[in-house]
Amino acid sequence: MSTIAFYDTNSQDFFDSTVNADVSGLYQPFITHLPAKARVLDAGCGSGRDSKAFIDLGFNVTSIDASAELAKAASEYIGQNVAVCTFDEIDTALKFDGIWACASLLHVEVNALPNTFNILANTLVEGGVFYCSFKYGDQERNHNGRFFSDANEVRLQQWLSQTPLDIERTWITTDVRPGRDSEQWLNAILIKITQ
C-alpha cells in the first residue's frame, strides 16, 4: 500500500488524532515573517488544523493534500476547498508569501526532496518564509504502511544546498499527541533568497 493509499483508507482516524493536536507553539516563528493578509500555502494539510488556524488569523490560505479522502475531510473542516495534488503537481504560477509544510515533506523520498523543495520554492515570493518539519533522525523507513524520510540538521542542509532556500533556524520539539512524547521532530524556518 502506498502512503497516499494509507491516508485514503485511514483518513477518519488520522483526522481525529491530529485535528485537535495543539501545535500553536510552532506558528509564531512562521507568522512573524508574514505580512498582513499573507498568501499561505498549506502543503500537505492533512486534517486542515493549521489551515484553519491561519484562516482565523486573517491569512489567505491555499491548502493541498495528496489524499483525496483527507482533502475532503479537511475541506469540510475549514469551509473551503482543499485541492487534491502532490507537491510536484502544484501550479507554479501561484505565488505565496509563506509555505507551511508541517509533517508532510517527510513522506517524500530522500533523492526527490531537493527537487520537491525547488518546486515549492518556485511558488514563494523573494524573501518568503517556508516552515517544514520532519521526524528527527537520519534514515528512510516504512512504518505502519507509510514511508518516511527522517531528517537531522545535516541532512536538511544537504537537501537545500541546490535550492534558493536558506535555513534561518532549526529547533527540536516533542510530539504533542498523547503517548507520543518519545518522538522528536526537527522544525525549520527557511527563507527564499535572491538567486
Z-matrix of the N, CA and C atoms (Angstrom, degrees):
N
C 1 1.468
C 2 1.528 1 109.29
N 3 1.314 2 115.96 1 135.67
C 4 1.460 3 119.35 2 177.95
C 5 1.530 4 110.05 3 -77.86
N 6 1.325 5 115.53 4 164.92
C 7 1.460 6 120.23 5 177.99
C 8 1.526 7 110.63 6 -61.01
N 9 1.332 8 117.45 7 -41.24
C 10 1.473 9 120.39 8 179.11
C 11 1.520 10 110.29 9 -62.44
N 12 1.338 11 115.88 10 -43.15
C 13 1.470 12 120.01 11 178.69
C 14 1.530 13 110.86 12 -62.05
N 15 1.336 14 116.32 13 -36.03
C 16 1.466 15 120.21 14 176.72
C 17 1.529 16 110.15 15 -58.84
N 18 1.323 17 116.13 16 -46.99
C 19 1.467 18 119.63 17 -178.52
C 20 1.523 19 111.80 18 -68.97
N 21 1.339 20 117.00 19 -35.02
C 22 1.460 21 119.29 20 176.68
C 23 1.531 22 110.22 21 -63.83
N 24 1.326 23 116.59 22 -42.48
C 25 1.465 24 121.97 23 -177.28
C 26 1.524 25 112.20 24 -72.64
N 27 1.342 26 116.10 25 -36.33
C 28 1.465 27 120.79 26 -173.85
C 29 1.531 28 112.53 27 -110.64
N 30 1.331 29 116.46 28 25.46
C 31 1.469 30 119.83 29 -171.49
C 32 1.528 31 112.82 30 -59.32
N 33 1.341 32 117.30 31 -41.72
C 34 1.473 33 118.59 32 -177.15
C 35 1.524 34 111.36 33 -67.20
N 36 1.335 35 116.91 34 -43.52
C 37 1.475 36 120.22 35 178.48
C 38 1.520 37 110.43 36 -61.60
N 39 1.331 38 116.27 37 -43.98
C 40 1.464 39 120.03 38 -178.72
C 41 1.531 40 110.12 39 -65.82
N 42 1.311 41 115.95 40 -43.24
C 43 1.468 42 120.53 41 178.08
C 44 1.527 43 109.85 42 -56.87
N 45 1.330 44 115.40 43 -50.29
C 46 1.464 45 120.35 44 -176.51
C 47 1.529 46 112.18 45 -62.83
N 48 1.325 47 116.77 46 -35.09
C 49 1.471 48 119.70 47 -174.99
C 50 1.528 49 112.94 48 -82.86
N 51 1.335 50 117.44 49 -13.79
C 52 1.470 51 119.10 50 -175.91
C 53 1.517 52 114.68 51 -117.72
N 54 1.331 53 117.77 52 -23.75
C 55 1.467 54 119.61 53 -170.10
C 56 1.532 55 112.37 54 -62.33
N 57 1.329 56 117.36 55 -30.81
C 58 1.467 57 120.01 56 -179.07
C 59 1.522 58 113.48 57 -104.57
N 60 1.340 59 117.42 58 7.16
C 61 1.471 60 119.95 59 177.44
C 62 1.528 61 108.27 60 -66.11
N 63 1.321 62 116.26 61 127.58
C 64 1.463 63 120.05 62 -175.03
C 65 1.527 64 110.76 63 -86.48
N 66 1.328 65 115.52 64 98.26
C 67 1.473 66 120.48 65 177.47
C 68 1.526 67 110.31 66 -111.27
N 69 1.335 68 115.84 67 20.28
C 70 1.466 69 119.71 68 -175.73
C 71 1.531 70 112.31 69 -58.60
N 72 1.332 71 117.23 70 -25.11
C 73 1.455 72 120.52 71 177.36
C 74 1.522 73 113.22 72 -63.56
N 75 1.333 74 116.44 73 -19.64
C 76 1.472 75 120.47 74 179.22
C 77 1.528 76 111.70 75 -82.11
N 78 1.328 77 117.44 76 -19.06
C 79 1.467 78 120.19 77 -171.96
C 80 1.532 79 113.28 78 -69.42
N 81 1.334 80 116.71 79 -40.45
C 82 1.463 81 120.28 80 -170.25
C 83 1.536 82 114.27 81 -56.61
N 84 1.348 83 118.86 82 -48.04
C 85 1.474 84 118.62 83 -179.95
C 86 1.528 85 113.02 84 -60.23
N 87 1.348 86 116.27 85 -25.17
C 88 1.467 87 122.40 86 179.40
C 89 1.523 88 110.80 87 -82.54
N 90 1.332 89 116.54 88 -51.79
C 91 1.468 90 118.70 89 -171.83
C 92 1.527 91 113.00 90 -73.04
N 93 1.326 92 118.13 91 -18.43
C 94 1.468 93 118.83 92 176.48
C 95 1.531 94 111.49 93 -63.91
N 96 1.345 95 116.74 94 -20.07
C 97 1.470 96 121.11 95 179.44
C 98 1.528 97 112.96 96 -91.05
N 99 1.326 98 116.96 97 -3.94
C 100 1.467 99 120.02 98 -172.51
C 101 1.523 100 112.05 99 -99.41
N 102 1.354 101 116.67 100 140.12
C 103 1.467 102 119.20 101 171.95
C 104 1.530 103 110.11 102 -74.31
N 105 1.311 104 117.31 103 166.90
C 106 1.469 105 121.33 104 174.40
C 107 1.530 106 108.98 105 -58.44
N 108 1.319 107 115.62 106 143.24
C 109 1.478 108 122.31 107 179.11
C 110 1.534 109 112.63 108 56.99
N 111 1.329 110 116.15 109 30.41
C 112 1.467 111 121.16 110 -178.75
C 113 1.516 112 111.95 111 -58.66
N 114 1.325 113 114.92 112 151.40
C 115 1.471 114 122.02 113 173.74
C 116 1.526 115 106.95 114 -89.40
N 117 1.330 116 115.47 115 118.05
C 118 1.465 117 121.23 116 -175.98
C 119 1.527 118 109.62 117 -119.95
N 120 1.325 119 116.07 118 133.01
C 121 1.465 120 121.75 119 172.67
C 122 1.519 121 108.11 120 -100.64
N 123 1.339 122 116.74 121 120.06
C 124 1.463 123 121.06 122 172.18
C 125 1.523 124 105.76 123 -94.46
N 126 1.336 125 114.66 124 99.70
C 127 1.464 126 121.72 125 -171.68
C 128 1.525 127 110.09 126 -91.61
N 129 1.331 128 115.42 127 104.73
C 130 1.461 129 120.35 128 -174.10
C 131 1.513 130 108.63 129 83.29
N 132 1.341 131 115.48 130 62.92
C 133 1.473 132 120.27 131 -166.74
C 134 1.517 133 114.01 132 -77.50
N 135 1.351 134 117.60 133 -12.84
C 136 1.465 135 118.89 134 178.89
C 137 1.515 136 111.53 135 57.86
N 138 1.328 137 116.49 136 -124.45
C 139 1.469 138 121.54 137 -176.43
C 140 1.523 139 113.16 138 -68.96
N 141 1.350 140 116.98 139 -17.13
C 142 1.459 141 120.58 140 -175.98
C 143 1.521 142 112.59 141 92.08
N 144 1.324 143 116.89 142 3.30
C 145 1.473 144 122.38 143 -178.57
C 146 1.533 145 112.45 144 -51.67
N 147 1.344 146 116.52 145 -49.44
C 148 1.462 147 119.62 146 -176.19
C 149 1.527 148 111.16 147 -76.31
N 150 1.334 149 117.08 148 -35.46
C 151 1.470 150 120.41 149 175.19
C 152 1.522 151 110.10 150 -56.15
N 153 1.334 152 116.08 151 -45.77
C 154 1.467 153 120.63 152 -179.02
C 155 1.523 154 110.16 153 -62.36
N 156 1.330 155 117.09 154 -42.56
C 157 1.465 156 120.46 155 179.93
C 158 1.529 157 110.80 156 -61.28
N 159 1.337 158 116.36 157 -41.51
C 160 1.467 159 120.09 158 -178.45
C 161 1.532 160 111.45 159 -72.22
N 162 1.336 161 116.71 160 -36.08
C 163 1.469 162 120.42 161 175.38
C 164 1.533 163 108.78 162 -62.15
N 165 1.332 164 116.40 163 -44.31
C 166 1.468 165 121.18 164 -179.79
C 167 1.533 166 111.71 165 -63.71
N 168 1.335 167 116.87 166 -25.17
C 169 1.465 168 121.06 167 177.50
C 170 1.532 169 112.67 168 -84.79
N 171 1.333 170 115.82 169 0.12
C 172 1.465 171 119.93 170 175.44
C 173 1.514 172 115.10 171 93.26
N 174 1.336 173 116.98 172 11.11
C 175 1.460 174 119.38 173 178.86
C 176 1.524 175 110.55 174 -86.00
N 177 1.329 176 115.21 175 156.78
C 178 1.460 177 123.08 176 178.34
C 179 1.526 178 106.79 177 -92.78
N 180 1.330 179 117.17 178 102.21
C 181 1.467 180 121.89 179 -167.68
C 182 1.518 181 112.26 180 -104.65
N 183 1.336 182 115.50 181 130.96
C 184 1.463 183 123.28 182 170.18
C 185 1.530 184 106.34 183 -111.05
N 186 1.321 185 117.13 184 126.97
C 187 1.467 186 120.71 185 -176.48
C 188 1.521 187 110.11 186 -118.10
N 189 1.333 188 115.37 187 137.75
C 190 1.467 189 120.46 188 175.82
C 191 1.524 190 109.05 189 -132.58
N 192 1.325 191 115.86 190 152.44
C 193 1.459 192 121.77 191 171.29
C 194 1.524 193 107.66 192 -153.59
N 195 1.325 194 116.02 193 147.12
C 196 1.469 195 120.44 194 -178.38
C 197 1.523 196 111.79 195 -79.30
N 198 1.321 197 117.34 196 -18.67
C 199 1.463 198 121.54 197 179.94
C 200 1.522 199 110.09 198 -91.21
N 201 1.337 200 115.80 199 119.11
C 202 1.468 201 120.17 200 -179.19
C 203 1.521 202 110.87 201 -63.23
N 204 1.331 203 117.34 202 -37.37
C 205 1.467 204 120.44 203 -178.60
C 206 1.525 205 111.75 204 -69.79
N 207 1.332 206 116.88 205 -40.79
C 208 1.467 207 119.42 206 177.02
C 209 1.519 208 110.63 207 -67.66
N 210 1.327 209 116.65 208 -39.99
C 211 1.467 210 120.68 209 178.76
C 212 1.526 211 110.29 210 -59.90
N 213 1.330 212 116.24 211 -38.93
C 214 1.466 213 120.75 212 179.08
C 215 1.535 214 110.37 213 -64.81
N 216 1.329 215 116.35 214 -46.59
C 217 1.474 216 120.96 215 179.97
C 218 1.527 217 110.67 216 -63.83
N 219 1.341 218 115.70 217 -42.77
C 220 1.467 219 120.32 218 -179.10
C 221 1.532 220 110.92 219 -66.98
N 222 1.330 221 117.10 220 -38.69
C 223 1.475 222 121.11 221 178.45
C 224 1.527 223 110.36 222 -57.52
N 225 1.337 224 115.97 223 -45.59
C 226 1.464 225 120.36 224 179.66
C 227 1.519 226 110.17 225 -64.66
N 228 1.320 227 116.92 226 -39.64
C 229 1.463 228 121.21 227 -176.35
C 230 1.527 229 112.42 228 -68.38
N 231 1.337 230 116.80 229 -41.70
C 232 1.474 231 119.06 230 -174.65
C 233 1.530 232 112.90 231 -93.86
N 234 1.341 233 116.15 232 -10.56
C 235 1.465 234 119.03 233 176.73
C 236 1.518 235 114.34 234 77.88
N 237 1.308 236 116.62 235 19.05
C 238 1.473 237 119.83 236 173.39
C 239 1.528 238 107.79 237 -150.99
N 240 1.335 239 115.01 238 162.85
C 241 1.466 240 119.74 239 -173.88
C 242 1.522 241 112.78 240 -68.94
N 243 1.329 242 115.28 241 136.20
C 244 1.467 243 122.48 242 171.49
C 245 1.530 244 106.54 243 -105.94
N 246 1.328 245 116.40 244 121.89
C 247 1.469 246 120.56 245 -178.34
C 248 1.524 247 110.31 246 -75.35
N 249 1.330 248 115.94 247 137.45
C 250 1.460 249 120.62 248 176.44
C 251 1.523 250 107.68 249 -89.59
N 252 1.316 251 116.56 250 106.42
C 253 1.462 252 120.37 251 176.27
C 254 1.524 253 110.11 252 -163.17
N 255 1.324 254 115.00 253 156.52
C 256 1.457 255 120.96 254 176.14
C 257 1.527 256 108.05 255 -86.15
N 258 1.312 257 116.24 256 170.07
C 259 1.465 258 120.30 257 178.61
C 260 1.529 259 110.63 258 -58.71
N 261 1.321 260 116.73 259 -37.28
C 262 1.466 261 121.41 260 -177.14
C 263 1.529 262 112.24 261 -70.61
N 264 1.326 263 116.76 262 -18.27
C 265 1.469 264 120.56 263 -176.85
C 266 1.525 265 113.04 264 -96.46
N 267 1.326 266 117.19 265 2.40
C 268 1.469 267 120.21 266 -177.49
C 269 1.531 268 110.16 267 -61.23
N 270 1.304 269 116.06 268 141.73
C 271 1.470 270 121.73 269 178.65
C 272 1.528 271 108.22 270 -75.49
N 273 1.331 272 116.73 271 107.02
C 274 1.471 273 120.13 272 -175.57
C 275 1.529 274 112.48 273 -74.31
N 276 1.334 275 117.12 274 -1.64
C 277 1.463 276 119.28 275 172.21
C 278 1.532 277 110.12 276 -76.44
N 279 1.337 278 116.25 277 -19.22
C 280 1.462 279 120.46 278 177.42
C 281 1.523 280 109.31 279 -71.32
N 282 1.323 281 116.92 280 148.25
C 283 1.466 282 120.87 281 178.75
C 284 1.519 283 109.95 282 -129.23
N 285 1.324 284 115.79 283 134.33
C 286 1.460 285 121.54 284 -176.39
C 287 1.522 286 110.86 285 -128.29
N 288 1.342 287 114.57 286 150.19
C 289 1.466 288 120.80 287 173.94
C 290 1.523 289 110.28 288 -83.99
N 291 1.332 290 115.21 289 -24.94
C 292 1.455 291 119.66 290 -179.46
C 293 1.517 292 111.54 291 -150.59
N 294 1.328 293 115.71 292 147.82
C 295 1.468 294 121.83 293 174.16
C 296 1.519 295 107.68 294 -121.57
N 297 1.321 296 115.55 295 131.01
C 298 1.458 297 122.78 296 179.31
C 299 1.525 298 106.97 297 -114.46
N 300 1.331 299 117.09 298 115.55
C 301 1.469 300 121.68 299 -179.65
C 302 1.523 301 108.22 300 -127.87
N 303 1.333 302 114.51 301 75.25
C 304 1.466 303 121.33 302 -176.16
C 305 1.530 304 109.64 303 -86.06
N 306 1.329 305 116.08 304 113.64
C 307 1.469 306 121.66 305 176.70
C 308 1.524 307 112.40 306 53.97
N 309 1.335 308 116.80 307 38.96
C 310 1.466 309 119.51 308 179.78
C 311 1.529 310 112.35 309 -121.79
N 312 1.330 311 117.29 310 -43.68
C 313 1.470 312 120.10 311 179.20
C 314 1.528 313 111.77 312 -64.52
N 315 1.325 314 117.06 313 -16.26
C 316 1.470 315 120.07 314 -179.55
C 317 1.522 316 112.93 315 -66.72
N 318 1.350 317 117.18 316 -9.76
C 319 1.462 318 119.84 317 176.87
C 320 1.533 319 112.44 318 -93.85
N 321 1.333 320 117.90 319 2.30
C 322 1.471 321 122.21 320 178.12
C 323 1.531 322 108.38 321 -91.92
N 324 1.340 323 116.34 322 137.97
C 325 1.471 324 119.56 323 179.58
C 326 1.521 325 110.47 324 -64.43
N 327 1.332 326 114.76 325 145.70
C 328 1.468 327 121.47 326 -174.92
C 329 1.529 328 112.10 327 -52.58
N 330 1.344 329 117.07 328 -44.96
C 331 1.474 330 118.46 329 -176.52
C 332 1.520 331 112.79 330 -69.41
N 333 1.339 332 117.54 331 -14.93
C 334 1.467 333 121.25 332 178.84
C 335 1.525 334 112.67 333 -97.74
N 336 1.325 335 117.28 334 -13.67
C 337 1.468 336 119.92 335 -174.16
C 338 1.529 337 114.36 336 -61.82
N 339 1.351 338 120.41 337 -43.43
C 340 1.469 339 117.99 338 178.67
C 341 1.522 340 112.58 339 -55.85
N 342 1.344 341 116.85 340 -42.88
C 343 1.461 342 120.59 341 179.43
C 344 1.520 343 111.28 342 -67.24
N 345 1.327 344 116.85 343 -39.40
C 346 1.465 345 120.69 344 178.60
C 347 1.523 346 110.62 345 -62.59
N 348 1.335 347 116.78 346 -43.76
C 349 1.473 348 120.13 347 176.51
C 350 1.532 349 110.29 348 -59.77
N 351 1.337 350 117.25 349 -40.27
C 352 1.469 351 120.42 350 179.38
C 353 1.527 352 111.89 351 -65.10
N 354 1.336 353 116.82 352 -43.37
C 355 1.470 354 120.74 353 179.89
C 356 1.525 355 109.81 354 -59.34
N 357 1.325 356 116.61 355 -48.03
C 358 1.460 357 120.23 356 -179.36
C 359 1.531 358 111.11 357 -66.76
N 360 1.340 359 116.37 358 -40.51
C 361 1.474 360 120.14 359 179.88
C 362 1.526 361 111.48 360 -60.99
N 363 1.342 362 116.67 361 -29.37
C 364 1.472 363 120.39 362 178.38
C 365 1.517 364 112.44 363 -62.79
N 366 1.330 365 117.29 364 -21.82
C 367 1.465 366 120.23 365 -179.79
C 368 1.529 367 111.65 366 -92.76
N 369 1.333 368 116.89 367 -4.50
C 370 1.473 369 120.85 368 -178.79
C 371 1.523 370 111.16 369 -89.16
N 372 1.319 371 116.37 370 140.58
C 373 1.464 372 119.26 371 172.66
C 374 1.527 373 108.32 372 -70.35
N 375 1.323 374 115.62 373 159.69
C 376 1.466 375 119.86 374 176.47
C 377 1.526 376 108.79 375 -60.30
N 378 1.302 377 116.36 376 134.25
C 379 1.462 378 120.09 377 -176.98
C 380 1.518 379 113.66 378 81.05
N 381 1.353 380 115.81 379 0.53
C 382 1.466 381 120.71 380 -179.97
C 383 1.517 382 111.47 381 -66.09
N 384 1.333 383 115.49 382 159.32
C 385 1.468 384 121.36 383 -176.18
C 386 1.532 385 109.90 384 -109.32
N 387 1.321 386 115.55 385 144.88
C 388 1.468 387 122.93 386 -175.76
C 389 1.521 388 107.17 387 -135.28
N 390 1.349 389 116.17 388 115.26
C 391 1.467 390 120.51 389 175.14
C 392 1.528 391 108.56 390 -100.93
N 393 1.329 392 116.70 391 137.00
C 394 1.463 393 120.01 392 172.42
C 395 1.527 394 109.31 393 -143.56
N 396 1.323 395 115.30 394 158.00
C 397 1.464 396 119.64 395 176.75
C 398 1.528 397 110.04 396 -143.80
N 399 1.318 398 113.96 397 144.93
C 400 1.464 399 123.08 398 -179.70
C 401 1.524 400 108.76 399 -135.37
N 402 1.323 401 116.18 400 152.60
C 403 1.464 402 118.28 401 169.45
C 404 1.526 403 107.10 402 -63.61
N 405 1.316 404 116.53 403 138.45
C 406 1.460 405 120.63 404 -172.87
C 407 1.525 406 110.67 405 -76.69
N 408 1.337 407 115.65 406 125.67
C 409 1.463 408 120.44 407 179.82
C 410 1.511 409 110.51 408 163.19
N 411 1.323 410 115.31 409 -167.16
C 412 1.474 411 118.42 410 -176.84
C 413 1.518 412 111.90 411 -141.32
N 414 1.325 413 116.33 412 35.26
C 415 1.463 414 118.03 413 -179.72
C 416 1.519 415 112.38 414 -134.34
N 417 1.329 416 114.06 415 166.43
C 418 1.459 417 122.31 416 170.59
C 419 1.524 418 106.15 417 -109.05
N 420 1.325 419 116.68 418 138.40
C 421 1.459 420 118.31 419 -175.44
C 422 1.518 421 111.21 420 -157.42
N 423 1.327 422 114.61 421 158.88
C 424 1.457 423 121.42 422 170.61
C 425 1.523 424 106.88 423 -106.45
N 426 1.335 425 115.33 424 132.04
C 427 1.458 426 119.57 425 -177.55
C 428 1.526 427 109.03 426 -141.71
N 429 1.334 428 116.14 427 120.70
C 430 1.475 429 121.41 428 178.70
C 431 1.527 430 113.04 429 50.02
N 432 1.341 431 116.09 430 43.13
C 433 1.461 432 119.73 431 174.38
C 434 1.512 433 115.62 432 86.03
N 435 1.348 434 116.66 433 5.00
C 436 1.467 435 119.28 434 178.85
C 437 1.523 436 109.90 435 -127.00
N 438 1.340 437 114.79 436 150.21
C 439 1.469 438 121.20 437 177.05
C 440 1.524 439 109.17 438 -94.82
N 441 1.341 440 116.44 439 139.16
C 442 1.463 441 121.50 440 178.33
C 443 1.525 442 111.40 441 -131.47
N 444 1.320 443 115.51 442 137.76
C 445 1.467 444 122.24 443 165.11
C 446 1.526 445 105.89 444 -108.20
N 447 1.321 446 115.89 445 112.47
C 448 1.465 447 119.80 446 177.86
C 449 1.526 448 108.97 447 -82.34
N 450 1.332 449 115.77 448 159.76
C 451 1.467 450 119.13 449 -178.07
C 452 1.526 451 110.80 450 -139.46
N 453 1.322 452 113.95 451 145.84
C 454 1.460 453 121.12 452 164.79
C 455 1.529 454 105.96 453 -123.78
N 456 1.314 455 116.77 454 -177.82
C 457 1.461 456 120.38 455 -174.85
C 458 1.533 457 112.12 456 -60.90
N 459 1.331 458 116.70 457 -38.09
C 460 1.474 459 121.20 458 -178.07
C 461 1.528 460 110.74 459 -68.07
N 462 1.323 461 116.26 460 -46.91
C 463 1.468 462 119.56 461 179.67
C 464 1.528 463 111.20 462 -61.08
N 465 1.328 464 116.53 463 -43.57
C 466 1.465 465 119.82 464 -179.35
C 467 1.523 466 110.40 465 -60.31
N 468 1.312 467 116.63 466 -43.84
C 469 1.472 468 120.73 467 179.01
C 470 1.522 469 111.13 468 -60.62
N 471 1.335 470 116.80 469 -39.61
C 472 1.472 471 120.72 470 178.93
C 473 1.529 472 110.63 471 -64.08
N 474 1.321 473 117.21 472 -44.18
C 475 1.470 474 120.62 473 -178.96
C 476 1.525 475 111.65 474 -63.41
N 477 1.326 476 116.18 475 -32.69
C 478 1.465 477 120.08 476 -174.99
C 479 1.520 478 113.70 477 -90.48
N 480 1.343 479 117.11 478 -4.72
C 481 1.468 480 120.41 479 -171.06
C 482 1.523 481 113.25 480 -62.44
N 483 1.331 482 117.74 481 -26.84
C 484 1.464 483 120.69 482 179.85
C 485 1.535 484 111.80 483 -109.45
N 486 1.331 485 115.56 484 29.45
C 487 1.469 486 120.64 485 179.91
C 488 1.530 487 109.08 486 -124.27
N 489 1.336 488 117.71 487 167.69
C 490 1.466 489 120.35 488 176.42
C 491 1.529 490 112.27 489 -85.59
N 492 1.331 491 116.75 490 20.23
C 493 1.463 492 120.89 491 -176.87
C 494 1.516 493 110.65 492 -105.24
N 495 1.322 494 115.62 493 128.47
C 496 1.466 495 122.89 494 176.80
C 497 1.523 496 109.14 495 -107.74
N 498 1.313 497 116.72 496 138.98
C 499 1.464 498 120.01 497 176.22
C 500 1.524 499 109.17 498 -76.51
N 501 1.329 500 116.31 499 118.93
C 502 1.465 501 119.31 500 174.53
C 503 1.527 502 110.18 501 -84.96
N 504 1.340 503 115.41 502 -43.53
C 505 1.462 504 118.39 503 177.52
C 506 1.517 505 109.79 504 -160.11
N 507 1.337 506 115.10 505 153.88
C 508 1.463 507 120.98 506 170.95
C 509 1.523 508 107.47 507 -129.64
N 510 1.307 509 115.60 508 152.38
C 511 1.468 510 120.12 509 174.36
C 512 1.529 511 108.70 510 -153.62
N 513 1.317 512 115.16 511 158.83
C 514 1.463 513 120.73 512 -176.44
C 515 1.521 514 109.10 513 -111.13
N 516 1.331 515 115.18 514 134.69
C 517 1.463 516 120.81 515 177.33
C 518 1.525 517 109.32 516 -126.63
N 519 1.320 518 114.56 517 166.73
C 520 1.458 519 122.24 518 177.03
C 521 1.524 520 108.16 519 -101.53
N 522 1.329 521 116.90 520 144.57
C 523 1.467 522 121.28 521 179.22
C 524 1.529 523 109.54 522 -58.18
N 525 1.345 524 116.07 523 133.48
C 526 1.470 525 120.24 524 -176.48
C 527 1.530 526 112.79 525 -88.46
N 528 1.332 527 117.48 526 -7.94
C 529 1.460 528 118.84 527 -177.39
C 530 1.526 529 110.41 528 -77.04
N 531 1.322 530 118.33 529 145.90
C 532 1.467 531 121.79 530 -178.06
C 533 1.526 532 111.59 531 -55.98
N 534 1.330 533 116.06 532 134.65
C 535 1.457 534 121.34 533 177.40
C 536 1.511 535 114.80 534 77.77
N 537 1.348 536 117.05 535 4.57
C 538 1.463 537 120.01 536 -177.88
C 539 1.529 538 111.40 537 -114.14
N 540 1.330 539 117.44 538 17.57
C 541 1.468 540 119.31 539 -171.83
C 542 1.524 541 114.17 540 -72.65
N 543 1.350 542 117.58 541 -1.25
C 544 1.471 543 118.98 542 173.45
C 545 1.533 544 111.16 543 -89.68
N 546 1.357 545 116.40 544 -8.55
C 547 1.462 546 120.28 545 -177.92
C 548 1.529 547 110.06 546 -89.26
N 549 1.326 548 115.49 547 131.83
C 550 1.458 549 120.21 548 178.89
C 551 1.526 550 110.40 549 -110.31
N 552 1.334 551 114.80 550 149.38
C 553 1.457 552 122.54 551 -178.22
C 554 1.522 553 110.47 552 -124.04
N 555 1.333 554 115.31 553 138.65
C 556 1.461 555 121.08 554 170.58
C 557 1.528 556 107.35 555 -93.64
N 558 1.326 557 115.88 556 121.64
C 559 1.468 558 122.13 557 176.84
C 560 1.521 559 108.15 558 -108.72
N 561 1.328 560 116.61 559 145.32
C 562 1.472 561 119.42 560 -179.76
C 563 1.522 562 110.76 561 -142.94
N 564 1.314 563 114.98 562 140.89
C 565 1.469 564 123.00 563 169.41
C 566 1.521 565 106.78 564 -108.43
N 567 1.329 566 115.85 565 120.77
C 568 1.458 567 123.11 566 -179.35
C 569 1.530 568 108.63 567 -114.37
N 570 1.317 569 116.41 568 147.27
C 571 1.467 570 121.08 569 178.58
C 572 1.530 571 108.08 570 -123.08
N 573 1.343 572 116.26 571 134.46
C 574 1.473 573 120.24 572 177.85
C 575 1.527 574 108.91 573 -78.95
N 576 1.315 575 115.22 574 122.85
C 577 1.462 576 121.25 575 -178.09
C 578 1.519 577 111.00 576 -101.81
N 579 1.304 578 115.98 577 163.61
C 580 1.464 579 121.41 578 176.27
C 581 1.516 580 108.94 579 -70.76
N 582 1.306 581 115.80 580 132.85
C 583 1.490 582 119.70 581 -179.07
C 584 1.508 583 111.37 582 -87.14
